[in-house]
Amino acid sequence: MCEPITPVPQPPSFDILAEDLEEQAKDLVHHTEQAIARLVSSCTDIASADFETIILPLARIDNEVKARVQYLALFQAISPCPNIRKASSYAVNLVDQAYLNIFQNQSLFKLVNYVRENDVCVHVKSEEDVRLLDKFHWMFLENGMNLAGPSRDRFIWISRRLVELRVQFMETLGSDQGCLWKSEQQLAGVPLHRLSAGAGEDGQEGLYRIPLTRPIINLILAECQIPDTRREVYLRSSTRYKVNVDIFREIILLRDEAARLLGFRSFAAQKLTQQMLGSPDRVSEFLTHLQDALQPLAEKEIAELQGLANANDPIHLWDFDFYHTRMLQEQKHVDHEYISQWFPAKVTVQRMLELYGELFSLRFEKLEVSASSHIWHPDVDVVSVWDKQGSALVGYLYTDIFSRAGKYNHAANFNIYPSFLDADGQRPPIVTALVCNVSQAEPALLRHAEVVTIFHELGHGIHDLVGKSKYAMFHGHRTVADFTEAPSQLLEYWCWIPECLRRLSCHFSYVSPEYYSHWLSSEKQKDIIQPPMEIPLSLAQNLGATRQLNQGILTLRQVAFSMFDMRIHNPETHQDVEKMHISEVYGSLLESMTGLSGPGNGYNWGNGHATTSHFVWGQEASYYSYLYTRTLAADIWLSCFKESPLSQQAAMKYRRQILEHGGSKDEHKAVKDFLGRAPTSDAYLQDLGCKVLTTSI
């Protein structure tokens, strides 16, 4: 007799109206409010409060919120419809305000506080349970539950206002960022097939449209031979989203005021109490250590760039990518535009999944859902993800890689449905989405930097998919902020290994008859031999050898952003941040750290801080973590993978000991246990070309 076949859950539907998003948000808010009211009223005697009666029910409420709000929030980033994007923002605002209410509920706080003080040793069974209890308790404290009277009223108003401001800021980032129009002469050196031709705003024919999206900005800065064009594109891209400048300032002021109401000396001091480095002083020490180690290297790199430019004039911020690209081509024999022929976008993503599947014992099966309700745009692909070892459905991965109007303008991975154990001990399928902004030229080819970016973001997706925490609070990438990027930064190393590059590659002429015809028509020489399918080993080796090129400058650029983040979030007094000229701080740090020049006449030439979500929602008071996690990633790579990058044994050990736990275990201890020692920054600084002494981190 045959065993009954368990039906496989279908992927979610994205066929939704704006009013449906709002209705679902209101239903979630109502459900949450009712659940919290029942939980509080169920405990008639505080002495009966324990982990089972208070913390577990609160965790289930939290699971439910996270299981539903991520779906509602996704539409802000991906929907082609402005009304749906606006409704998504409204829906997220409703849910976020309701979520705030949970941790501003005085009666619930008393119960959680009682459990933490009296019950942790009796009922809590695992490290994840302890971390959950500590996390919930901290969230109440962070939301002003130890305040009273006018201070508490003011704090609650600030917390609600900050949610509103964040939503406004993110809505602006989803709006059209404008464009420039340039002639063929003004775009000398740029592969014009990557751009759209048409009439400019003044009706001039024969111009090319330069949308101020990240892929096109990067293309112009790297390839355009005309300095004035590079300068204009850079400065225009640095002054987008003007409306966000005032929003950003209000956010910084309110964060500082709220932190001081809570008794912290700054917002950074408050935030860092929950992270690996622990304090602004330790962050400052870390950044200063990097700056001191990298400054001599960057000065040498600047001199080499000036030599290539054959001028004693400064290298400007908008010149760096151009001369960096020339150095790659002329000194390292790497032409990124030429190499991109071996990385057709969709095929490369497919091969990335094959490599991830081999390393982490996963199987990806593409679903035929074109033009169905299971995708939000015809360009989107979806695969079901299976665990090879148990043949169990893990979840679904969406890939949405091409740019379009209104879409989130960077690259990111969006968790849609997290993992957790439900009340029946079952784990719902995980749903996660890769969202990028590859230029949809014909053929759509990836430059190597885009290959690295997509492989990195897919790494976050893998972290989601293999996560096995009990609580959604700790699923996948939901670790402390200064660990979150480490797993994906580790995976970037595979994109520099010749063997792996060859596995990811496929010359576009082999993809389809249409692409083959396109390749033939683009070749001027007749009877040319079709290139090899995989990137030639010599090209892959040359590319891999460029990894250290100008890393002093590039890393100090990240140090500048990290110092800016600390400067605005860790002022000595509230008056200091009130008087601060935020744009000037941003510009001056960027110039002084990198050694690259701006336009002159002061530093108030842009508002780059207001063109990204990093300092508002994601890495606020934590931007340094991009650098800190690189030190962890480099140490893990050198110790465990460098000698055998395709070792499934090493990858599965890493999956079991690091990825599956997400934030459910102490991250520093997990890395220490994995390495068999405390991590150091040696491997990272050596990676960058520095000679260093051992420094424990």
PEZI-V708730 format. One record per residue. RES is the residue in one small letter. PHI is phi in whole degrees, -180 to 180 (999 if undefined). Layout:
BEGIN
res=RES phi=PHI
res=RES phi=PHI
END
This chain:
BEGIN
res=m phi=999
res=c phi=-76
res=e phi=-71
res=p phi=-63
res=i phi=-85
res=t phi=-72
res=p phi=-65
res=v phi=-83
res=p phi=-59
res=q phi=-77
res=p phi=-64
res=p phi=-66
res=s phi=-96
res=f phi=-118
res=d phi=-84
res=i phi=-142
res=l phi=-97
res=a phi=-57
res=e phi=-67
res=d phi=-68
res=l phi=-61
res=e phi=-63
res=e phi=-66
res=q phi=-64
res=a phi=-65
res=k phi=-64
res=d phi=-64
res=l phi=-65
res=v phi=-61
res=h phi=-61
res=h phi=-59
res=t phi=-67
res=e phi=-61
res=q phi=-66
res=a phi=-65
res=i phi=-66
res=a phi=-62
res=r phi=-66
res=l phi=-63
res=v phi=-65
res=s phi=-71
res=s phi=-72
res=c phi=-104
res=t phi=-82
res=d phi=-131
res=i phi=-58
res=a phi=-65
res=s phi=-89
res=a phi=-71
res=d phi=-149
res=f phi=-61
res=e phi=-69
res=t phi=-91
res=i phi=-117
res=i phi=-74
res=l phi=-62
res=p phi=-60
res=l phi=-66
res=a phi=-64
res=r phi=-68
res=i phi=-64
res=d phi=-63
res=n phi=-57
res=e phi=-64
res=v phi=-62
res=k phi=-67
res=a phi=-71
res=r phi=-112
res=v phi=-74
res=q phi=-62
res=y phi=-63
res=l phi=-63
res=a phi=-73
res=l phi=-56
res=f phi=-65
res=q phi=-59
res=a phi=-93
res=i phi=-124
res=s phi=-72
res=p phi=-72
res=c phi=-98
res=p phi=-58
res=n phi=-65
res=i phi=-71
res=r phi=-61
res=k phi=-66
res=a phi=-65
res=s phi=-63
res=s phi=-60
res=y phi=-63
res=a phi=-63
res=v phi=-65
res=n phi=-60
res=l phi=-59
res=v phi=-68
res=d phi=-63
res=q phi=-66
res=a phi=-66
res=y phi=-66
res=l phi=-57
res=n phi=-59
res=i phi=-57
res=f phi=-95
res=q phi=-122
res=n phi=-91
res=q phi=-62
res=s phi=-65
res=l phi=-68
res=f phi=-59
res=k phi=-59
res=l phi=-68
res=v phi=-64
res=n phi=-62
res=y phi=-63
res=v phi=-61
res=r phi=-64
res=e phi=-80
res=n phi=-121
res=d phi=-122
res=v phi=-61
res=c phi=-76
res=v phi=-84
res=h phi=-109
res=v phi=-71
res=k phi=-104
res=s phi=-136
res=e phi=-60
res=e phi=-64
res=d phi=-63
res=v phi=-62
res=r phi=-65
res=l phi=-63
res=l phi=-61
res=d phi=-63
res=k phi=-65
res=f phi=-59
res=h phi=-61
res=w phi=-62
res=m phi=-64
res=f phi=-67
res=l phi=-62
res=e phi=-64
res=n phi=-101
res=g phi=81
res=m phi=-73
res=n phi=-92
res=l phi=-93
res=a phi=-146
res=g phi=65
res=p phi=-59
res=s phi=-62
res=r phi=-67
res=d phi=-61
res=r phi=-65
res=f phi=-62
res=i phi=-62
res=w phi=-62
res=i phi=-63
res=s phi=-62
res=r phi=-71
res=r phi=-65
res=l phi=-65
res=v phi=-63
res=e phi=-60
res=l phi=-66
res=r phi=-62
res=v phi=-63
res=q phi=-61
res=f phi=-60
res=m phi=-69
res=e phi=-61
res=t phi=-63
res=l phi=-64
res=g phi=-87
res=s phi=-85
res=d phi=-64
res=q phi=-90
res=g phi=87
res=c phi=-156
res=l phi=-120
res=w phi=-122
res=k phi=-136
res=s phi=-82
res=e phi=-60
res=q phi=-65
res=q phi=-72
res=l phi=-113
res=a phi=-53
res=g phi=96
res=v phi=-85
res=p phi=-66
res=l phi=-68
res=h phi=-67
res=r phi=-82
res=l phi=-118
res=s phi=-105
res=a phi=-89
res=g phi=170
res=a phi=-103
res=g phi=-71
res=e phi=-66
res=d phi=-96
res=g phi=89
res=q phi=-68
res=e phi=-85
res=g phi=75
res=l phi=-100
res=y phi=-115
res=r phi=-83
res=i phi=-113
res=p phi=-68
res=l phi=-86
res=t phi=-103
res=r phi=-57
res=p phi=-61
res=i phi=-75
res=i phi=-57
res=n phi=-61
res=l phi=-62
res=i phi=-64
res=l phi=-65
res=a phi=-84
res=e phi=-114
res=c phi=-73
res=q phi=-84
res=i phi=-97
res=p phi=-58
res=d phi=-64
res=t phi=-68
res=r phi=-60
res=r phi=-60
res=e phi=-66
res=v phi=-63
res=y phi=-63
res=l phi=-69
res=r phi=-66
res=s phi=-69
res=s phi=-85
res=t phi=-123
res=r phi=-70
res=y phi=55
res=k phi=-54
res=v phi=-61
res=n phi=-75
res=v phi=-63
res=d phi=-69
res=i phi=-62
res=f phi=-60
res=r phi=-61
res=e phi=-64
res=i phi=-60
res=i phi=-64
res=l phi=-64
res=l phi=-69
res=r phi=-60
res=d phi=-65
res=e phi=-63
res=a phi=-64
res=a phi=-62
res=r phi=-70
res=l phi=-62
res=l phi=-78
res=g phi=99
res=f phi=-92
res=r phi=-81
res=s phi=-169
res=f phi=-65
res=a phi=-63
res=a phi=-61
res=q phi=-65
res=k phi=-65
res=l phi=-76
res=t phi=-60
res=q phi=-102
res=q phi=-120
res=m phi=-64
res=l phi=-77
res=g phi=89
res=s phi=-158
res=p phi=-60
res=d phi=-64
res=r phi=-69
res=v phi=-64
res=s phi=-60
res=e phi=-61
res=f phi=-63
res=l phi=-68
res=t phi=-65
res=h phi=-59
res=l phi=-65
res=q phi=-59
res=d phi=-63
res=a phi=-72
res=l phi=-95
res=q phi=-58
res=p phi=-61
res=l phi=-64
res=a phi=-66
res=e phi=-62
res=k phi=-64
res=e phi=-66
res=i phi=-61
res=a phi=-61
res=e phi=-67
res=l phi=-66
res=q phi=-65
res=g phi=-64
res=l phi=-66
res=a phi=-75
res=n phi=58
res=a phi=-154
res=n phi=-90
res=d phi=-66
res=p phi=-63
res=i phi=-86
res=h phi=-88
res=l phi=-56
res=w phi=-85
res=d phi=-94
res=f phi=-57
res=d phi=-61
res=f phi=-65
res=y phi=-74
res=h phi=-61
res=t phi=-65
res=r phi=-62
res=m phi=-63
res=l phi=-59
res=q phi=-74
res=e phi=-89
res=q phi=-103
res=k phi=-105
res=h phi=58
res=v phi=-122
res=d phi=-111
res=h phi=-65
res=e phi=-66
res=y phi=-66
res=i phi=-64
res=s phi=-60
res=q phi=-59
res=w phi=-91
res=f phi=-131
res=p phi=-63
res=a phi=-53
res=k phi=-69
res=v phi=-67
res=t phi=-64
res=v phi=-61
res=q phi=-60
res=r phi=-72
res=m phi=-61
res=l phi=-63
res=e phi=-62
res=l phi=-68
res=y phi=-61
res=g phi=-62
res=e phi=-67
res=l phi=-68
res=f phi=-109
res=s phi=58
res=l phi=-122
res=r phi=-124
res=f phi=-114
res=e phi=-122
res=k phi=-68
res=l phi=-100
res=e phi=-87
res=v phi=-128
res=s phi=-55
res=a phi=62
res=s phi=-104
res=s phi=-73
res=h phi=-83
res=i phi=-131
res=w phi=-102
res=h phi=-161
res=p phi=-59
res=d phi=-75
res=v phi=-81
res=d phi=-113
res=v phi=-138
res=v phi=-124
res=s phi=-86
res=v phi=-120
res=w phi=-124
res=d phi=-85
res=k phi=-61
res=q phi=-69
res=g phi=-110
res=s phi=53
res=a phi=-101
res=l phi=-69
res=v phi=-89
res=g phi=165
res=y phi=-131
res=l phi=-121
res=y phi=-101
res=t phi=-125
res=d phi=-130
res=i phi=-105
res=f phi=-95
res=s phi=-73
res=r phi=-161
res=a phi=-61
res=g phi=84
res=k phi=-85
res=y phi=-47
res=n phi=-98
res=h phi=-126
res=a phi=-111
res=a phi=-161
res=n phi=-112
res=f phi=-111
res=n phi=-73
res=i phi=-104
res=y phi=-131
res=p phi=-81
res=s phi=-99
res=f phi=-170
res=l phi=-92
res=d phi=-81
res=a phi=-61
res=d phi=-94
res=g phi=79
res=q phi=-96
res=r phi=-111
res=p phi=-64
res=p phi=-60
res=i phi=-83
res=v phi=-129
res=t phi=-143
res=a phi=-136
res=l phi=-91
res=v phi=-123
res=c phi=-130
res=n phi=-136
res=v phi=-74
res=s phi=-66
res=q phi=-90
res=a phi=-80
res=e phi=-117
res=p phi=-81
res=a phi=-83
res=l phi=-117
res=l phi=-104
res=r phi=-73
res=h phi=-59
res=a phi=-60
res=e phi=-72
res=v phi=-60
res=v phi=-63
res=t phi=-61
res=i phi=-68
res=f phi=-63
res=h phi=-62
res=e phi=-66
res=l phi=-63
res=g phi=-60
res=h phi=-63
res=g phi=-63
res=i phi=-64
res=h phi=-58
res=d phi=-60
res=l phi=-68
res=v phi=-96
res=g phi=-62
res=k phi=-135
res=s phi=-73
res=k phi=-74
res=y phi=-120
res=a phi=-59
res=m phi=-52
res=f phi=-116
res=h phi=-70
res=g phi=55
res=h phi=-75
res=r phi=-80
res=t phi=-107
res=v phi=-63
res=a phi=-60
res=d phi=-91
res=f phi=-130
res=t phi=-50
res=e phi=-82
res=a phi=-56
res=p phi=-60
res=s phi=-74
res=q phi=-67
res=l phi=-58
res=l phi=-69
res=e phi=-61
res=y phi=-58
res=w phi=-62
res=c phi=-79
res=w phi=-116
res=i phi=-90
res=p phi=-50
res=e phi=-60
res=c phi=-74
res=l phi=-58
res=r phi=-66
res=r phi=-69
res=l phi=-81
res=s phi=-94
res=c phi=-164
res=h phi=-55
res=f phi=-60
res=s phi=-67
res=y phi=-95
res=v phi=-73
res=s phi=-161
res=p phi=-58
res=e phi=-66
res=y phi=-67
res=y phi=-63
res=s phi=-64
res=h phi=-62
res=w phi=-63
res=l phi=-60
res=s phi=-69
res=s phi=-84
res=e phi=-91
res=k phi=-77
res=q phi=-82
res=k phi=-81
res=d phi=56
res=i phi=-75
res=i phi=-82
res=q phi=-61
res=p phi=-62
res=p phi=-62
res=m phi=-65
res=e phi=-88
res=i phi=-58
res=p phi=-57
res=l phi=-57
res=s phi=-63
res=l phi=-66
res=a phi=-63
res=q phi=-68
res=n phi=-61
res=l phi=-64
res=g phi=-62
res=a phi=-77
res=t phi=-93
res=r phi=-60
res=q phi=-88
res=l phi=-60
res=n phi=57
res=q phi=-71
res=g phi=-61
res=i phi=-66
res=l phi=-64
res=t phi=-75
res=l phi=-66
res=r phi=-63
res=q phi=-70
res=v phi=-62
res=a phi=-61
res=f phi=-64
res=s phi=-67
res=m phi=-68
res=f phi=-60
res=d phi=-59
res=m phi=-70
res=r phi=-62
res=i phi=-78
res=h phi=-104
res=n phi=-140
res=p phi=-73
res=e phi=-63
res=t phi=-135
res=h phi=-66
res=q phi=-64
res=d phi=-63
res=v phi=-75
res=e phi=-64
res=k phi=-88
res=m phi=-68
res=h phi=-93
res=i phi=-61
res=s phi=-62
res=e phi=-69
res=v phi=-61
res=y phi=-62
res=g phi=-65
res=s phi=-67
res=l phi=-66
res=l phi=-62
res=e phi=-71
res=s phi=-68
res=m phi=-70
res=t phi=-83
res=g phi=79
res=l phi=-93
res=s phi=-94
res=g phi=-93
res=p phi=-76
res=g phi=90
res=n phi=58
res=g phi=91
res=y phi=-115
res=n phi=-91
res=w phi=-110
res=g phi=-167
res=n phi=-138
res=g phi=-58
res=h phi=-64
res=a phi=-98
res=t phi=-104
res=t phi=-138
res=s phi=-83
res=h phi=-53
res=f phi=-88
res=v phi=-109
res=w phi=-148
res=g phi=147
res=q phi=-131
res=e phi=-61
res=a phi=59
res=s phi=-141
res=y phi=-61
res=y phi=-54
res=s phi=-63
res=y phi=-60
res=l phi=-82
res=y phi=-61
res=t phi=-70
res=r phi=-67
res=t phi=-66
res=l phi=-67
res=a phi=-62
res=a phi=-64
res=d phi=-66
res=i phi=-65
res=w phi=-60
res=l phi=-62
res=s phi=-79
res=c phi=-123
res=f phi=-126
res=k phi=-57
res=e phi=-73
res=s phi=-148
res=p phi=-60
res=l phi=-101
res=s phi=-72
res=q phi=-68
res=q phi=-61
res=a phi=-67
res=a phi=-65
res=m phi=-71
res=k phi=-61
res=y phi=-65
res=r phi=-60
res=r phi=-68
res=q phi=-89
res=i phi=-119
res=l phi=-66
res=e phi=-64
res=h phi=-78
res=g phi=55
res=g phi=-98
res=s phi=-81
res=k phi=-128
res=d phi=-60
res=e phi=-67
res=h phi=-65
res=k phi=-66
res=a phi=-62
res=v phi=-66
res=k phi=-61
res=d phi=-65
res=f phi=-66
res=l phi=-80
res=g phi=83
res=r phi=-169
res=a phi=-72
res=p phi=-70
res=t phi=-131
res=s phi=-92
res=d phi=-55
res=a phi=-60
res=y phi=-66
res=l phi=-67
res=q phi=-65
res=d phi=-56
res=l phi=-83
res=g phi=102
res=c phi=-100
res=k phi=-101
res=v phi=-135
res=l phi=-94
res=t phi=-59
res=t phi=-132
res=s phi=-69
res=i phi=-123
END
